[in-house]
């Protein structure tokens, strides 16, 4: 009888657990719950006057401004300008990072020549070079693109260099036993094994490029998201400022999402330890 009572109690606890989990907070919003609550409190504070409009516009006002800027074409045209700056800076920075990473990772002489310079570059904040870049390149598009390129070199370089040096020596020994030449080993063994690290560096570079763009577009910009923010600041239009900040955030999330898609397709051969 005692055994039956224990078994009966175990079954009851087992059947009641899922019902209890059914009322967990994850079932009613999960990760979206706290942002929604924050937006509601923000809207309530704005409508009640606790948050003055000149300090921070209400979410409803921000959404209205976003729609107006989309319809008028003001936001898309300036967004294209900012996107072009990021794209140009990324192409230059990622290319330099790839070249220097390959040279330092594949050659001892390249490491001795490049790595000390890259480590010095790492200790210099990219934004601290803004005044110097203005002196060198003026106040046009060049310093903006140069800042983005300078900031995105090191993440690509470091992850590529680390990935090359972290290749399993047994893979190289196996490639040699099959008679592969030095360049065939690099192409068929080293580069595929390095790809995960390279994509991590690319994700860092994309996020850094958006952060640097925010500052770079404060350099006498005549178009772009930074230009809109500067004008909005002069006229105390916090709604436009928030809209532009939202676009910056969306650009960063979109860039990360793009790299994740590339990673999922390029690394389909890699086993995953994450449970589905």
N, C-alpha and C positions, 0 to 999 in steps of 0.2 A: 504493500500500500504506500509506503513511504517513497519507493522508487517511482511509482505511478504519479504521486503528487509532485515529485521533482520534475518528471518529464512533462506533466501538464503545465506546471509553472513556466518551464523553459519554452514550451510551445506558445504560451500566451505572450511571454516577453518577445519572442521572435515575431509574432504577428502584429504586435502593437508598435514595434520599432518603425516599420515603414510608414504607419499612420502618423506617428509623431514627426517623422522627417517630412511628411507632406505639408506641414505647417511651418517649415523653416523659411527664413527670410529670403533664401536664394530662389524660392518658388515665386516670390512676389517682387521681382525686379532685379535681384542679384546685384551685379556691378553697376547697373544704371540707377539704382535707387538713390544713392547719395548725391550724384550729380543733379537728378531731377529735384530732390529736396532743396539743394542749394539754389537752383534756378527759381523755385517757388518762393524761397525766403528772399532772394534778391528782388524779385518782382514785387513782393509784398512790401519790402522796405522802401522801394522806389515810389510805389503808389501812396504809401503812408507818409512820405516826406522824410523818413529817417535817412535815406540816401539821396542827397540833392542831385538833380540832373547834371549839373556842371561837374559834379564829382564822378558820377558813374551813371550812364543811361540805363534805363530799365531793359530787360530782355526783349519785351515787346517792341520797344523803340528801336533796338538793335536789329531785330528781324525786319521791321518796316524799312529801315535804312538800307539793309542788305538788298531787299527786293527792289527798292528805288534805284540803287546803284547798278544792279544787274540789268534792269530794264533800260536805263539810260546809256548803258555801255561803258560807264566810267570805270567800274571795277574790272570787267574783262580786259579792256585795253591796257590798264596799268598792270594787271596781273601778267599779261604776256611780256611786258617789259621786264618785270622781276624774274619771270621764268627764264627769259633769254640770258639774263645776267648769271643766274645760278647754273644754267646749262653750260655756258662758256667757261665759267670758273671751274666747274666740275670736270669738264673734258680736259682742261689744262692740268688741274691738280691730280686727277686720277692717272692721267698718262705719265706725268712725272713720277708719281708714286710707284706705278708699275715698273717703269724703266729702272729707277734706283733700287727698288726691292729685288728685281731679278739680278741686277749687277752685284749687289751686296750679298744676296743669298747664294748665288751660284759660283762666286769667285772669292777667294781669300783676299786677293789684291783689291777687288771691288769693295769688299767689306772694310778694309783698312782705309780706303780712300773716301768712302761715302758715309759709313755709319757714324764716325765722329761728327761730321757736319750735320747729319740728321738729328743726332742727339742734342747738338747745340740749338738747332732750329726748334726742337721740341720744347726747350726751356724758355723760348721767346713767345709770349702771347701774341697771337696774330693781330688782335685788335690794337695792341700797343704800337704796331707799325703803321697805323692809320696816318698820323702826321707826316711820317717819313715818306709814305707812298704818295701823299698829296704833293709833297715837295718834288718828288721824282717824276710823277706822272700827271700832275695837275689835278683838276677837279671834274674831269669827264668820266667816261665809262671805264677807262683803264684801271684806276685805283680800286674801283669796286670789284672788278673781275679778278684783279691781282690778289686782293685780300682773300677772296673765296678760294682761289687756287692755292695760295700759301697755306691756308688753314686745313685744306683737305689732302695735302700731300702725305703728311705723317701717318694718319690712320691706315691708309692703303699700304704705304711702305712697311710699317712695323708689322702688320698682320701677314703681309706677303713674305717678308723676310723670316718671320717666326715660323710660318707654315713650311717654307722650304727647308729650314734647318731642323724642323721637327719630323721630317719624313722618316718612316721606319727604315733603318739600314737593311733589314731583311728583304724589303721590296726591291731595293737596288741590287742586292746580291742575286735575287731571283732573276732580275732583268739581265744582269751580266751573264748568268748561266745560260740564258736563252740567246746570247750573242748580240744583244742590243748595243748600239753605239752610244757614245756620250749624249748626243743630241736626241736619239731615240729614247733613251732613259728619261731625259728631261720632259720630252713631249708626252710619253705614254705612262710615266710613273710619277715624276715629281710634280708636274702641273696639275694633274687630276687630284693628287693627294693634298695639294695646297689650296685647291678651290674653296673648301669650307672656310679656311682662315681668310682668304681674299674677300669672300662675300661678307664676312663680319666687318672687315675693314671698310668695305664699300658702304655698309649700313651706317657706320660711324661717320664716314665722310659726308654722306647725304644729310644726316642730321646736323652736323657741324656747319654745312654750307647754308642751311636755312638760318641758323643762329647768326652767322657772320653777315648774311644778307640784311638782317634787321639793322645792323650798325652801318654796313656799307652804304645802304640807301639813305643814310642821313648826310652823306657827303654831297651837298649841293645837287640833289636829284631833281630833275624836271619832269620825271614820270616814274611810275612804279608805286608799290605799296608804301615805301618810305616817304615818297612825295605826298601821298594822300594823308599819311599820319602827320607829317609836318604842317600841312595846311589845316588839318583838323585841330591840331594843338593850338595854332594861332587863333582859331575861331571858337575854341572851347567846345568842339564837337566830339564829345566822348563816345557817341554812338558810332561815328566813323572809325575812331581809333579801335574800338572793340571789334568792329567788323574786320578791319585789317589784321588784327591779332588773331582772329579766328581763321582767316585765310592762311596766315603763316603756320598756324597749328595744323591745318588741313594739308598744307604742302608737305610738312614734315611727316605726318602720318601716311600720306599717299606715297612718299618716297620710300618709307620703310616697308609699306605693303608691296610695292613693286619689287624690291629686293627679295622679299619673302617668296614671291611668286617665282622669281628666277631661281632662288635657292631650292624650292620644292621640285622644280623641273630638272635643274642641273645636277642635283644631288639625290636623285631618285634611287640610286644604287646604295645609298648609305643607310644602314639599319638604324631604326629608331628605338630608343629605350623608354619613350613616353607611351604610357598605356592609352589606348583609344577609349 
